[in-house]
């Protein structure tokens, strides 16, 4: 997983910006859904895995905000 996404999520958690994290999560979910619908010569499994990993980081950030652990 990219350290960059962890840093970005960490910054938004510190800023307590729930909306941006929710938007990031929704965007990645849309990308995953689009990639899963692609059929043909391209193997999208690595991209899907990367977006899944990023979603895990984003969800952890959302959990921190929702439980108040970001203070």
N, CA, C, O and CB atoms as a CASP TS submission, in Angstrom:
PFRMAT TS
TARGET T0000
AUTHOR 0000-0000-0000
METHOD Language model
MODEL 1
PARENT N/A
ATOM      1  N   UNK     1       0.844  -1.179   0.000  1.00  0.00           N
ATOM      2  CA  UNK     1       0.000   0.000   0.000  1.00  0.00           C
ATOM      3  C   UNK     1       0.886   1.237   0.000  1.00  0.00           C
ATOM      4  O   UNK     1       1.985   1.252   0.553  1.00  0.00           O
ATOM      5  CB  UNK     1      -0.958   0.001   1.217  1.00  0.00           C
ATOM      6  N   UNK     2       0.378   2.238  -0.622  1.00  0.00           N
ATOM      7  CA  UNK     2       1.116   3.489  -0.752  1.00  0.00           C
ATOM      8  C   UNK     2       1.160   4.249   0.574  1.00  0.00           C
ATOM      9  O   UNK     2       0.145   4.414   1.251  1.00  0.00           O
ATOM     10  CB  UNK     2       0.487   4.363  -1.837  1.00  0.00           C
ATOM     11  N   UNK     3       2.350   4.702   0.920  1.00  0.00           N
ATOM     12  CA  UNK     3       2.486   5.528   2.119  1.00  0.00           C
ATOM     13  C   UNK     3       1.805   6.874   1.907  1.00  0.00           C
ATOM     14  O   UNK     3       1.378   7.523   2.861  1.00  0.00           O
ATOM     15  CB  UNK     3       3.973   5.728   2.481  1.00  0.00           C
ATOM     16  N   UNK     4       1.710   7.281   0.658  1.00  0.00           N
ATOM     17  CA  UNK     4       1.089   8.571   0.345  1.00  0.00           C
ATOM     18  C   UNK     4      -0.365   8.618   0.796  1.00  0.00           C
ATOM     19  O   UNK     4      -0.791   9.604   1.398  1.00  0.00           O
ATOM     20  CB  UNK     4       1.175   8.850  -1.152  1.00  0.00           C
ATOM     21  N   UNK     5      -1.130   7.573   0.516  1.00  0.00           N
ATOM     22  CA  UNK     5      -2.542   7.586   0.900  1.00  0.00           C
ATOM     23  C   UNK     5      -2.672   7.601   2.419  1.00  0.00           C
ATOM     24  O   UNK     5      -3.579   8.239   2.955  1.00  0.00           O
ATOM     25  CB  UNK     5      -3.282   6.364   0.308  1.00  0.00           C
ATOM     26  N   UNK     6      -1.789   6.916   3.108  1.00  0.00           N
ATOM     27  CA  UNK     6      -1.821   6.918   4.571  1.00  0.00           C
ATOM     28  C   UNK     6      -1.564   8.332   5.109  1.00  0.00           C
ATOM     29  O   UNK     6      -2.208   8.763   6.066  1.00  0.00           O
ATOM     30  CB  UNK     6      -0.773   5.927   5.138  1.00  0.00           C
ATOM     31  N   UNK     7      -0.639   9.035   4.500  1.00  0.00           N
ATOM     32  CA  UNK     7      -0.351  10.410   4.931  1.00  0.00           C
ATOM     33  C   UNK     7      -1.504  11.356   4.614  1.00  0.00           C
ATOM     34  O   UNK     7      -1.849  12.221   5.419  1.00  0.00           O
ATOM     35  CB  UNK     7       0.929  10.916   4.265  1.00  0.00           C
ATOM     36  N   UNK     8      -2.088  11.186   3.448  1.00  0.00           N
ATOM     37  CA  UNK     8      -3.225  12.027   3.062  1.00  0.00           C
ATOM     38  C   UNK     8      -4.394  11.805   4.012  1.00  0.00           C
ATOM     39  O   UNK     8      -4.995  12.762   4.501  1.00  0.00           O
ATOM     40  CB  UNK     8      -3.653  11.732   1.610  1.00  0.00           C
ATOM     41  N   UNK     9      -4.714  10.544   4.270  1.00  0.00           N
ATOM     42  CA  UNK     9      -5.807  10.232   5.191  1.00  0.00           C
ATOM     43  C   UNK     9      -5.490  10.763   6.581  1.00  0.00           C
ATOM     44  O   UNK     9      -6.361  11.327   7.243  1.00  0.00           O
ATOM     45  CB  UNK     9      -6.061   8.712   5.244  1.00  0.00           C
ATOM     46  N   UNK    10      -4.253  10.590   7.030  1.00  0.00           N
ATOM     47  CA  UNK    10      -3.851  11.093   8.340  1.00  0.00           C
ATOM     48  C   UNK    10      -4.040  12.595   8.464  1.00  0.00           C
ATOM     49  O   UNK    10      -4.462  13.095   9.506  1.00  0.00           O
ATOM     50  CB  UNK    10      -2.410  10.739   8.612  1.00  0.00           C
ATOM     51  N   UNK    11      -3.723  13.311   7.392  1.00  0.00           N
ATOM     52  CA  UNK    11      -3.899  14.770   7.412  1.00  0.00           C
ATOM     53  C   UNK    11      -5.372  15.132   7.526  1.00  0.00           C
ATOM     54  O   UNK    11      -5.732  16.030   8.287  1.00  0.00           O
ATOM     55  CB  UNK    11      -3.295  15.408   6.146  1.00  0.00           C
ATOM     56  N   UNK    12      -6.224  14.446   6.779  1.00  0.00           N
ATOM     57  CA  UNK    12      -7.656  14.742   6.848  1.00  0.00           C
ATOM     58  C   UNK    12      -8.253  14.338   8.189  1.00  0.00           C
ATOM     59  O   UNK    12      -9.199  14.968   8.662  1.00  0.00           O
ATOM     60  CB  UNK    12      -8.394  14.032   5.722  1.00  0.00           C
ATOM     61  N   UNK    13      -7.714  13.302   8.798  1.00  0.00           N
ATOM     62  CA  UNK    13      -8.178  12.927  10.138  1.00  0.00           C
ATOM     63  C   UNK    13      -7.806  14.026  11.126  1.00  0.00           C
ATOM     64  O   UNK    13      -8.630  14.423  11.951  1.00  0.00           O
ATOM     65  CB  UNK    13      -7.567  11.562  10.582  1.00  0.00           C
ATOM     66  N   UNK    14      -6.585  14.517  11.049  1.00  0.00           N
ATOM     67  CA  UNK    14      -6.162  15.603  11.945  1.00  0.00           C
ATOM     68  C   UNK    14      -7.008  16.850  11.746  1.00  0.00           C
ATOM     69  O   UNK    14      -7.311  17.565  12.701  1.00  0.00           O
ATOM     70  CB  UNK    14      -4.688  15.937  11.719  1.00  0.00           C
ATOM     71  N   UNK    15      -7.389  17.109  10.493  1.00  0.00           N
ATOM     72  CA  UNK    15      -8.237  18.258  10.198  1.00  0.00           C
ATOM     73  C   UNK    15      -9.718  17.983  10.489  1.00  0.00           C
ATOM     74  O   UNK    15     -10.561  18.875  10.393  1.00  0.00           O
ATOM     75  CB  UNK    15      -8.066  18.662   8.746  1.00  0.00           C
ATOM     76  N   UNK    16     -10.007  16.738  10.844  1.00  0.00           N
ATOM     77  CA  UNK    16     -11.379  16.287  11.142  1.00  0.00           C
ATOM     78  C   UNK    16     -12.310  16.546   9.954  1.00  0.00           C
ATOM     79  O   UNK    16     -13.440  17.003  10.125  1.00  0.00           O
ATOM     80  CB  UNK    16     -11.923  17.003  12.404  1.00  0.00           C
ATOM     81  N   UNK    17     -11.822  16.248   8.758  1.00  0.00           N
ATOM     82  CA  UNK    17     -12.572  16.490   7.535  1.00  0.00           C
ATOM     83  C   UNK    17     -13.236  15.190   7.075  1.00  0.00           C
ATOM     84  O   UNK    17     -12.727  14.480   6.208  1.00  0.00           O
ATOM     85  CB  UNK    17     -11.647  17.058   6.427  1.00  0.00           C
ATOM     86  N   UNK    18     -14.364  14.910   7.670  1.00  0.00           N
ATOM     87  CA  UNK    18     -15.112  13.691   7.398  1.00  0.00           C
ATOM     88  C   UNK    18     -15.588  13.638   5.947  1.00  0.00           C
ATOM     89  O   UNK    18     -15.530  12.586   5.310  1.00  0.00           O
ATOM     90  CB  UNK    18     -16.301  13.585   8.345  1.00  0.00           C
ATOM     91  N   UNK    19     -16.051  14.754   5.434  1.00  0.00           N
ATOM     92  CA  UNK    19     -16.616  14.798   4.077  1.00  0.00           C
ATOM     93  C   UNK    19     -15.597  14.385   3.030  1.00  0.00           C
ATOM     94  O   UNK    19     -15.913  13.606   2.131  1.00  0.00           O
ATOM     95  CB  UNK    19     -17.135  16.197   3.761  1.00  0.00           C
ATOM     96  N   UNK    20     -14.389  14.893   3.137  1.00  0.00           N
ATOM     97  CA  UNK    20     -13.368  14.542   2.146  1.00  0.00           C
ATOM     98  C   UNK    20     -13.058  13.049   2.199  1.00  0.00           C
ATOM     99  O   UNK    20     -12.907  12.412   1.156  1.00  0.00           O
ATOM    100  CB  UNK    20     -12.084  15.360   2.380  1.00  0.00           C
ATOM    101  N   UNK    21     -12.962  12.493   3.388  1.00  0.00           N
ATOM    102  CA  UNK    21     -12.691  11.059   3.502  1.00  0.00           C
ATOM    103  C   UNK    21     -13.843  10.245   2.924  1.00  0.00           C
ATOM    104  O   UNK    21     -13.612   9.244   2.247  1.00  0.00           O
ATOM    105  CB  UNK    21     -12.452  10.670   4.971  1.00  0.00           C
ATOM    106  N   UNK    22     -15.068  10.658   3.181  1.00  0.00           N
ATOM    107  CA  UNK    22     -16.224   9.953   2.611  1.00  0.00           C
ATOM    108  C   UNK    22     -16.212  10.058   1.088  1.00  0.00           C
ATOM    109  O   UNK    22     -16.526   9.089   0.398  1.00  0.00           O
ATOM    110  CB  UNK    22     -17.547  10.525   3.177  1.00  0.00           C
ATOM    111  N   UNK    23     -15.852  11.224   0.564  1.00  0.00           N
ATOM    112  CA  UNK    23     -15.763  11.406  -0.890  1.00  0.00           C
ATOM    113  C   UNK    23     -14.654  10.534  -1.488  1.00  0.00           C
ATOM    114  O   UNK    23     -14.835   9.938  -2.549  1.00  0.00           O
ATOM    115  CB  UNK    23     -15.509  12.890  -1.230  1.00  0.00           C
ATOM    116  N   UNK    24     -13.509  10.461  -0.808  1.00  0.00           N
ATOM    117  CA  UNK    24     -12.411   9.616  -1.279  1.00  0.00           C
ATOM    118  C   UNK    24     -12.843   8.159  -1.341  1.00  0.00           C
ATOM    119  O   UNK    24     -12.546   7.448  -2.301  1.00  0.00           O
ATOM    120  CB  UNK    24     -11.184   9.766  -0.369  1.00  0.00           C
ATOM    121  N   UNK    25     -13.543   7.728  -0.309  1.00  0.00           N
ATOM    122  CA  UNK    25     -14.013   6.346  -0.255  1.00  0.00           C
ATOM    123  C   UNK    25     -15.010   6.072  -1.385  1.00  0.00           C
ATOM    124  O   UNK    25     -14.915   5.046  -2.059  1.00  0.00           O
ATOM    125  CB  UNK    25     -14.659   6.050   1.114  1.00  0.00           C
ATOM    126  N   UNK    26     -15.954   6.972  -1.591  1.00  0.00           N
ATOM    127  CA  UNK    26     -16.954   6.798  -2.642  1.00  0.00           C
ATOM    128  C   UNK    26     -16.293   6.778  -4.027  1.00  0.00           C
ATOM    129  O   UNK    26     -16.676   5.992  -4.893  1.00  0.00           O
ATOM    130  CB  UNK    26     -18.008   7.924  -2.571  1.00  0.00           C
ATOM    131  N   UNK    27     -15.311   7.638  -4.220  1.00  0.00           N
ATOM    132  CA  UNK    27     -14.607   7.687  -5.507  1.00  0.00           C
ATOM    133  C   UNK    27     -13.898   6.372  -5.793  1.00  0.00           C
ATOM    134  O   UNK    27     -13.980   5.845  -6.903  1.00  0.00           O
ATOM    135  CB  UNK    27     -13.596   8.840  -5.522  1.00  0.00           C
ATOM    136  N   UNK    28     -13.210   5.848  -4.804  1.00  0.00           N
ATOM    137  CA  UNK    28     -12.504   4.588  -5.008  1.00  0.00           C
ATOM    138  C   UNK    28     -13.483   3.441  -5.240  1.00  0.00           C
ATOM    139  O   UNK    28     -13.202   2.532  -6.022  1.00  0.00           O
ATOM    140  CB  UNK    28     -11.609   4.280  -3.807  1.00  0.00           C
ATOM    141  N   UNK    29     -14.626   3.482  -4.566  1.00  0.00           N
ATOM    142  CA  UNK    29     -15.628   2.441  -4.781  1.00  0.00           C
ATOM    143  C   UNK    29     -16.154   2.493  -6.216  1.00  0.00           C
ATOM    144  O   UNK    29     -16.365   1.453  -6.841  1.00  0.00           O
ATOM    145  CB  UNK    29     -16.791   2.594  -3.778  1.00  0.00           C
ATOM    146  N   UNK    30     -16.363   3.700  -6.734  1.00  0.00           N
ATOM    147  CA  UNK    30     -16.791   3.835  -8.132  1.00  0.00           C
ATOM    148  C   UNK    30     -15.727   3.279  -9.080  1.00  0.00           C
ATOM    149  O   UNK    30     -16.051   2.592 -10.049  1.00  0.00           O
ATOM    150  CB  UNK    30     -17.082   5.316  -8.469  1.00  0.00           C
ATOM    151  N   UNK    31     -14.459   3.578  -8.798  1.00  0.00           N
ATOM    152  CA  UNK    31     -13.381   3.073  -9.641  1.00  0.00           C
ATOM    153  C   UNK    31     -13.327   1.549  -9.608  1.00  0.00           C
ATOM    154  O   UNK    31     -13.147   0.907 -10.642  1.00  0.00           O
ATOM    155  CB  UNK    31     -12.039   3.657  -9.197  1.00  0.00           C
ATOM    156  N   UNK    32     -13.481   0.979  -8.426  1.00  0.00           N
ATOM    157  CA  UNK    32     -13.480  -0.483  -8.293  1.00  0.00           C
ATOM    158  C   UNK    32     -14.621  -1.078  -9.102  1.00  0.00           C
ATOM    159  O   UNK    32     -14.427  -2.047  -9.835  1.00  0.00           O
ATOM    160  CB  UNK    32     -13.597  -0.903  -6.807  1.00  0.00           C
ATOM    161  N   UNK    33     -15.798  -0.507  -8.974  1.00  0.00           N
ATOM    162  CA  UNK    33     -16.952  -1.024  -9.714  1.00  0.00           C
ATOM    163  C   UNK    33     -16.726  -0.948 -11.220  1.00  0.00           C
ATOM    164  O   UNK    33     -17.068  -1.882 -11.946  1.00  0.00           O
ATOM    165  CB  UNK    33     -18.216  -0.248  -9.337  1.00  0.00           C
ATOM    166  N   UNK    34     -16.157   0.151 -11.692  1.00  0.00           N
ATOM    167  CA  UNK    34     -15.871   0.289 -13.118  1.00  0.00           C
ATOM    168  C   UNK    34     -14.833  -0.730 -13.573  1.00  0.00           C
ATOM    169  O   UNK    34     -14.982  -1.340 -14.631  1.00  0.00           O
ATOM    170  CB  UNK    34     -15.388   1.705 -13.428  1.00  0.00           C
ATOM    171  N   UNK    35     -13.782  -0.915 -12.777  1.00  0.00           N
ATOM    172  CA  UNK    35     -12.743  -1.875 -13.148  1.00  0.00           C
ATOM    173  C   UNK    35     -13.279  -3.299 -13.173  1.00  0.00           C
ATOM    174  O   UNK    35     -12.876  -4.098 -14.019  1.00  0.00           O
ATOM    175  CB  UNK    35     -11.571  -1.781 -12.183  1.00  0.00           C
ATOM    176  N   UNK    36     -14.179  -3.623 -12.258  1.00  0.00           N
ATOM    177  CA  UNK    36     -14.755  -4.969 -12.232  1.00  0.00           C
ATOM    178  C   UNK    36     -15.649  -5.227 -13.437  1.00  0.00           C
ATOM    179  O   UNK    36     -15.882  -6.378 -13.806  1.00  0.00           O
ATOM    180  CB  UNK    36     -15.548  -5.176 -10.952  1.00  0.00           C
ATOM    181  N   UNK    37     -16.147  -4.161 -14.048  1.00  0.00           N
ATOM    182  CA  UNK    37     -17.020  -4.347 -15.208  1.00  0.00           C
ATOM    183  C   UNK    37     -16.235  -4.439 -16.518  1.00  0.00           C
ATOM    184  O   UNK    37     -16.813  -4.722 -17.568  1.00  0.00           O
ATOM    185  CB  UNK    37     -18.020  -3.206 -15.291  1.00  0.00           C
ATOM    186  N   UNK    38     -14.931  -4.203 -16.463  1.00  0.00           N
ATOM    187  CA  UNK    38     -14.090  -4.269 -17.663  1.00  0.00           C
ATOM    188  C   UNK    38     -13.792  -5.733 -17.971  1.00  0.00           C
ATOM    189  O   UNK    38     -13.325  -6.492 -17.123  1.00  0.00           O
ATOM    190  CB  UNK    38     -12.764  -3.458 -17.471  1.00  0.00           C
ATOM    191  N   UNK    39     -14.076  -6.093 -19.206  1.00  0.00           N
ATOM    192  CA  UNK    39     -13.762  -7.453 -19.658  1.00  0.00           C
ATOM    193  C   UNK    39     -12.923  -7.341 -20.915  1.00  0.00           C
ATOM    194  O   UNK    39     -13.160  -6.479 -21.761  1.00  0.00           O
ATOM    195  CB  UNK    39     -15.064  -8.295 -19.920  1.00  0.00           C
ATOM    196  N   UNK    40     -11.969  -8.194 -21.024  1.00  0.00           N
ATOM    197  CA  UNK    40     -11.139  -8.149 -22.215  1.00  0.00           C
ATOM    198  C   UNK    40      -9.714  -8.542 -21.906  1.00  0.00           C
ATOM    199  O   UNK    40      -9.455  -9.379 -21.040  1.00  0.00           O
ATOM    200  CB  UNK    40     -11.172  -6.773 -22.830  1.00  0.00           C
ATOM    201  N   UNK    41      -8.804  -7.936 -22.616  1.00  0.00           N
ATOM    202  CA  UNK    41      -7.398  -8.315 -22.547  1.00  0.00           C
ATOM    203  C   UNK    41      -6.664  -7.712 -21.357  1.00  0.00           C
ATOM    204  O   UNK    41      -5.520  -8.079 -21.090  1.00  0.00           O
ATOM    205  CB  UNK    41      -6.709  -7.911 -23.809  1.00  0.00           C
ATOM    206  N   UNK    42      -7.301  -6.796 -20.641  1.00  0.00           N
ATOM    207  CA  UNK    42      -6.609  -6.127 -19.539  1.00  0.00           C
ATOM    208  C   UNK    42      -6.882  -6.829 -18.218  1.00  0.00           C
ATOM    209  O   UNK    42      -8.020  -7.177 -17.904  1.00  0.00           O
ATOM    210  CB  UNK    42      -7.035  -4.660 -19.451  1.00  0.00           C
ATOM    211  N   UNK    43      -5.816  -7.030 -17.449  1.00  0.00           N
ATOM    212  CA  UNK    43      -5.948  -7.594 -16.105  1.00  0.00           C
ATOM    213  C   UNK    43      -6.018  -6.437 -15.115  1.00  0.00           C
ATOM    214  O   UNK    43      -5.025  -5.747 -14.886  1.00  0.00           O
ATOM    215  CB  UNK    43      -4.753  -8.561 -15.764  1.00  0.00           C
ATOM    216  N   UNK    44      -7.181  -6.231 -14.539  1.00  0.00           N
ATOM    217  CA  UNK    44      -7.384  -5.104 -13.621  1.00  0.00           C
ATOM    218  C   UNK    44      -7.244  -5.505 -12.159  1.00  0.00           C
ATOM    219  O   UNK    44      -7.488  -4.689 -11.270  1.00  0.00           O
ATOM    220  CB  UNK    44      -8.751  -4.494 -13.846  1.00  0.00           C
ATOM    221  N   UNK    45      -6.860  -6.733 -11.900  1.00  0.00           N
ATOM    222  CA  UNK    45      -6.831  -7.219 -10.522  1.00  0.00           C
ATOM    223  C   UNK    45      -5.853  -6.439  -9.631  1.00  0.00           C
ATOM    224  O   UNK    45      -6.137  -6.221  -8.453  1.00  0.00           O
ATOM    225  CB  UNK    45      -6.466  -8.686 -10.511  1.00  0.00           C
ATOM    226  N   UNK    46      -4.715  -6.021 -10.175  1.00  0.00           N
ATOM    227  CA  UNK    46      -3.751  -5.267  -9.365  1.00  0.00           C
ATOM    228  C   UNK    46      -4.296  -3.891  -8.983  1.00  0.00           C
ATOM    229  O   UNK    46      -4.108  -3.439  -7.854  1.00  0.00           O
ATOM    230  CB  UNK    46      -2.427  -5.111 -10.124  1.00  0.00           C
ATOM    231  N   UNK    47      -4.961  -3.238  -9.909  1.00  0.00           N
ATOM    232  CA  UNK    47      -5.565  -1.938  -9.605  1.00  0.00           C
ATOM    233  C   UNK    47      -6.684  -2.087  -8.578  1.00  0.00           C
ATOM    234  O   UNK    47      -6.802  -1.285  -7.652  1.00  0.00           O
ATOM    235  CB  UNK    47      -6.108  -1.282 -10.888  1.00  0.00           C
ATOM    236  N   UNK    48      -7.492  -3.110  -8.749  1.00  0.00           N
ATOM    237  CA  UNK    48      -8.581  -3.349  -7.797  1.00  0.00           C
ATOM    238  C   UNK    48      -8.012  -3.593  -6.410  1.00  0.00           C
ATOM    239  O   UNK    48      -8.539  -3.076  -5.425  1.00  0.00           O
ATOM    240  CB  UNK    48      -9.450  -4.549  -8.239  1.00  0.00           C
ATOM    241  N   UNK    49      -6.941  -4.376  -6.320  1.00  0.00           N
ATOM    242  CA  UNK    49      -6.303  -4.640  -5.020  1.00  0.00           C
ATOM    243  C   UNK    49      -5.765  -3.346  -4.416  1.00  0.00           C
ATOM    244  O   UNK    49      -5.917  -3.112  -3.217  1.00  0.00           O
ATOM    245  CB  UNK    49      -5.159  -5.673  -5.173  1.00  0.00           C
ATOM    246  N   UNK    50      -5.141  -2.511  -5.233  1.00  0.00           N
ATOM    247  CA  UNK    50      -4.610  -1.250  -4.721  1.00  0.00           C
ATOM    248  C   UNK    50      -5.732  -0.375  -4.177  1.00  0.00           C
ATOM    249  O   UNK    50      -5.604   0.188  -3.089  1.00  0.00           O
ATOM    250  CB  UNK    50      -3.841  -0.504  -5.819  1.00  0.00           C
ATOM    251  N   UNK    51      -6.826  -0.253  -4.918  1.00  0.00           N
ATOM    252  CA  UNK    51      -7.955   0.555  -4.452  1.00  0.00           C
ATOM    253  C   UNK    51      -8.592  -0.051  -3.203  1.00  0.00           C
ATOM    254  O   UNK    51      -9.030   0.679  -2.314  1.00  0.00           O
ATOM    255  CB  UNK    51      -9.004   0.693  -5.561  1.00  0.00           C
ATOM    256  N   UNK    52      -8.645  -1.388  -3.132  1.00  0.00           N
ATOM    257  CA  UNK    52      -9.158  -2.037  -1.917  1.00  0.00           C
ATOM    258  C   UNK    52      -8.277  -1.703  -0.712  1.00  0.00           C
ATOM    259  O   UNK    52      -8.781  -1.420   0.375  1.00  0.00           O
ATOM    260  CB  UNK    52      -9.233  -3.570  -2.112  1.00  0.00           C
ATOM    261  N   UNK    53      -6.967  -1.739  -0.911  1.00  0.00           N
ATOM    262  CA  UNK    53      -6.038  -1.397   0.169  1.00  0.00           C
ATOM    263  C   UNK    53      -6.219   0.061   0.599  1.00  0.00           C
ATOM    264  O   UNK    53      -6.196   0.372   1.790  1.00  0.00           O
ATOM    265  CB  UNK    53      -4.580  -1.643  -0.275  1.00  0.00           C
ATOM    266  N   UNK    54      -6.397   0.942  -0.373  1.00  0.00           N
ATOM    267  CA  UNK    54      -6.613   2.349  -0.046  1.00  0.00           C
ATOM    268  C   UNK    54      -7.933   2.537   0.701  1.00  0.00           C
ATOM    269  O   UNK    54      -8.022   3.349   1.622  1.00  0.00           O
ATOM    270  CB  UNK    54      -6.598   3.205  -1.323  1.00  0.00           C
ATOM    271  N   UNK    55      -8.944   1.791   0.304  1.00  0.00           N
ATOM    272  CA  UNK    55     -10.243   1.868   0.995  1.00  0.00           C
ATOM    273  C   UNK    55     -10.093   1.451   2.458  1.00  0.00           C
ATOM    274  O   UNK    55     -10.732   2.028   3.338  1.00  0.00           O
ATOM    275  CB  UNK    55     -11.295   0.970   0.289  1.00  0.00           C
ATOM    276  N   UNK    56      -9.257   0.461   2.716  1.00  0.00           N
ATOM    277  CA  UNK    56      -9.025   0.020   4.088  1.00  0.00           C
ATOM    278  C   UNK    56      -8.433   1.152   4.925  1.00  0.00           C
ATOM    279  O   UNK    56      -8.843   1.362   6.067  1.00  0.00           O
ATOM    280  CB  UNK    56      -8.094  -1.201   4.111  1.00  0.00           C
ATOM    281  N   UNK    57      -7.480   1.872   4.364  1.00  0.00           N
ATOM    282  CA  UNK    57      -6.852   3.000   5.062  1.00  0.00           C
ATOM    283  C   UNK    57      -7.874   4.111   5.293  1.00  0.00           C
ATOM    284  O   UNK    57      -7.944   4.691   6.377  1.00  0.00           O
ATOM    285  CB  UNK    57      -5.643   3.540   4.256  1.00  0.00           C
ATOM    286  N   UNK    58      -8.660   4.397   4.266  1.00  0.00           N
ATOM    287  CA  UNK    58      -9.680   5.448   4.384  1.00  0.00           C
ATOM    288  C   UNK    58     -10.720   5.069   5.429  1.00  0.00           C
ATOM    289  O   UNK    58     -11.126   5.907   6.234  1.00  0.00           O
ATOM    290  CB  UNK    58     -10.362   5.700   3.023  1.00  0.00           C
ATOM    291  N   UNK    59     -11.152   3.813   5.422  1.00  0.00           N
ATOM    292  CA  UNK    59     -12.134   3.361   6.411  1.00  0.00           C
ATOM    293  C   UNK    59     -11.585   3.452   7.828  1.00  0.00           C
ATOM    294  O   UNK    59     -12.322   3.769   8.761  1.00  0.00           O
ATOM    295  CB  UNK    59     -12.563   1.929   6.115  1.00  0.00           C
ATOM    296  N   UNK    60     -10.294   3.175   7.992  1.00  0.00           N
ATOM    297  CA  UNK    60      -9.679   3.312   9.320  1.00  0.00           C
ATOM    298  C   UNK    60      -9.708   4.773   9.759  1.00  0.00           C
ATOM    299  O   UNK    60      -9.970   5.067  10.925  1.00  0.00           O
ATOM    300  CB  UNK    60      -8.219   2.780   9.311  1.00  0.00           C
ATOM    301  N   UNK    61      -9.441   5.681   8.835  1.00  0.00           N
ATOM    302  CA  UNK    61      -9.513   7.107   9.149  1.00  0.00           C
ATOM    303  C   UNK    61     -10.924   7.522   9.526  1.00  0.00           C
ATOM    304  O   UNK    61     -11.119   8.283  10.474  1.00  0.00           O
ATOM    305  CB  UNK    61      -9.029   7.935   7.970  1.00  0.00           C
ATOM    306  N   UNK    62     -11.909   7.025   8.785  1.00  0.00           N
ATOM    307  CA  UNK    62     -13.307   7.335   9.094  1.00  0.00           C
ATOM    308  C   UNK    62     -13.685   6.801  10.477  1.00  0.00           C
ATOM    309  O   UNK    62     -14.391   7.465  11.236  1.00  0.00           O
ATOM    310  CB  UNK    62     -14.244   6.741   8.018  1.00  0.00           C
ATOM    311  N   UNK    63     -13.215   5.617  10.788  1.00  0.00           N
ATOM    312  CA  UNK    63     -13.485   5.037  12.111  1.00  0.00           C
ATOM    313  C   UNK    63     -12.898   5.908  13.210  1.00  0.00           C
ATOM    314  O   UNK    63     -13.536   6.146  14.236  1.00  0.00           O
ATOM    315  CB  UNK    63     -12.912   3.610  12.207  1.00  0.00           C
ATOM    316  N   UNK    64     -11.683   6.379  12.990  1.00  0.00           N
ATOM    317  CA  UNK    64     -11.049   7.254  13.983  1.00  0.00           C
ATOM    318  C   UNK    64     -11.872   8.513  14.196  1.00  0.00           C
ATOM    319  O   UNK    64     -12.063   8.951  15.331  1.00  0.00           O
ATOM    320  CB  UNK    64      -9.624   7.625  13.546  1.00  0.00           C
ATOM    321  N   UNK    65     -12.359   9.094  13.111  1.00  0.00           N
ATOM    322  CA  UNK    65     -13.177  10.311  13.239  1.00  0.00           C
ATOM    323  C   UNK    65     -14.500  10.018  13.924  1.00  0.00           C
ATOM    324  O   UNK    65     -14.956  10.795  14.763  1.00  0.00           O
ATOM    325  CB  UNK    65     -13.433  10.933  11.865  1.00  0.00           C
ATOM    326  N   UNK    66     -15.112   8.908  13.570  1.00  0.00           N
ATOM    327  CA  UNK    66     -16.428   8.576  14.115  1.00  0.00           C
ATOM    328  C   UNK    66     -16.366   8.192  15.587  1.00  0.00           C
ATOM    329  O   UNK    66     -17.352   8.339  16.308  1.00  0.00           O
ATOM    330  CB  UNK    66     -17.048   7.446  13.323  1.00  0.00           C
ATOM    331  N   UNK    67     -15.219   7.703  16.037  1.00  0.00           N
ATOM    332  CA  UNK    67     -15.101   7.327  17.445  1.00  0.00           C
ATOM    333  C   UNK    67     -14.461   8.430  18.274  1.00  0.00           C
ATOM    334  O   UNK    67     -14.341   8.306  19.492  1.00  0.00           O
ATOM    335  CB  UNK    67     -14.293   6.050  17.580  1.00  0.00           C
ATOM    336  N   UNK    68     -14.049   9.514  17.611  1.00  0.00           N
ATOM    337  CA  UNK    68     -13.444  10.628  18.332  1.00  0.00           C
ATOM    338  C   UNK    68     -12.003  10.392  18.717  1.00  0.00           C
ATOM    339  O   UNK    68     -11.461  11.123  19.546  1.00  0.00           O
ATOM    340  CB  UNK    68     -14.229  10.919  19.551  1.00  0.00           C
ATOM    341  N   UNK    69     -11.367   9.384  18.134  1.00  0.00           N
ATOM    342  CA  UNK    69      -9.978   9.056  18.470  1.00  0.00           C
ATOM    343  C   UNK    69      -8.984   9.981  17.811  1.00  0.00           C
ATOM    344  O   UNK    69      -7.784   9.876  18.066  1.00  0.00           O
ATOM    345  CB  UNK    69      -9.672   7.643  18.078  1.00  0.00           C
ATOM    346  N   UNK    70      -9.450  10.881  16.971  1.00  0.00           N
ATOM    347  CA  UNK    70      -8.534  11.755  16.235  1.00  0.00           C
ATOM    348  C   UNK    70      -8.094  12.965  17.040  1.00  0.00           C
ATOM    349  O   UNK    70      -7.289  13.758  16.552  1.00  0.00           O
ATOM    350  CB  UNK    70      -9.180  12.215  14.960  1.00  0.00           C
ATOM    351  N   UNK    71      -8.584  13.128  18.223  1.00  0.00           N
ATOM    352  CA  UNK    71      -8.255  14.308  19.028  1.00  0.00           C
ATOM    353  C   UNK    71      -6.892  14.245  19.636  1.00  0.00           C
ATOM    354  O   UNK    71      -6.486  15.171  20.338  1.00  0.00           O
ATOM    355  CB  UNK    71      -9.252  14.489  20.105  1.00  0.00           C
TER
END
